[in-house]
């Protein structure tokens, strides 16, 4: 019969940190719902959009940092994940802006 060596060393429990993150994400989501249903969409449209973008980035930070364990990695690995994401967002914004100019050109010079 083969001998099985069991690893009796246990990793420290991270349940406290996970629950803390859960409550933070729940609070941010509740704040988003509160903003969505209380602030007038016609008058403060871009304010709401800006608040939602900021809160979404905060939620993404907690999800990636805690649940995907990127918070405890070396800085170079973090930058290899973050930098391409920044470039993709920049690309999307640039394409939307340029696409708007093409549509405007077609309308003006018909």
C-alpha positions, 0 to 999 in steps of 0.5 A: 500500500502506498504511503500518503503524506498529509500536509497538516499545515493549514492556511490562515482563514481569510473568511473575515476579509471575505465577509468584510469585502462582501459588506463593502460591496453590498453597501456600494451596491445599495448606494448605487440603487439609492442613487438610481432611484432618487436622483432625477435622471433628466437633470443630473444624467452625467452626474449619475453616470460619473458616480456609477463609473466611479463606484463600479471601479471601486467594486472592481478593485475589491473583486479583483483584489480580494477574490482574485487575490491580486492585492497580494501579488507583486506590483509588476504582475498588477501592472501587467493586468491593469495597463492593458485594461486601461488601453482597452478602455482608451481604445473604446473611448477613441473609437466612439469619439471618432465614430461620432465624427464620421457620422457628423461628417456624413450628415453635414456633407450629404 
